[in-house]
């Protein structure tokens, strides 16, 4: 159904139906279907290719999300004593220590840092690091 969000595809569907109706009126039943069916075949090809691309993209995204690595994180939860937990167990309010190369949640606030910067390529989809 995502294919019908594109206005070009909707216009082509309407054009195919109109072409079939006009073709049948002008040339009769079998001969009048030629142009309309040609448009319909082109639409089917477009829908199949778009659906295959979307399915492939969704599978790649799911695989990427499933393969995200679990990392141990040092957390300070309400005390000065550190706890070591997995990164997927972080909750709002946790203070954690991040180190070079560590991936951490995007919804974080840096409390203290020296010469720190972040690489947001994974979040923004950009191919180059800045």
Number of C-alpha atoms within 10 A of each C-alpha: 7 9 15 12 9 10 10 11 15 14 11 16 17 14 16 21 17 13 20 23 16 16 19 17 11 11 11 12 13 9 12 18 19 15 17 22 15 14 19 18 13 11 18 12 12 14 17 12 12 14 15 12 12 13 12 12 12 12 12 12 12 11 11 11 10 9 9 9 11 12 14 14 21 18 21 16 14 10 9 8 9 15 13 12 14 12 18 13 10 15 9 7 11 14 19 20 15 14 10 8 8 11 16 16 9 9 6 12 9 10 8 7 8 5 4 9 9 12 12 13 12 10 8 8 8 10 8 8 9 9
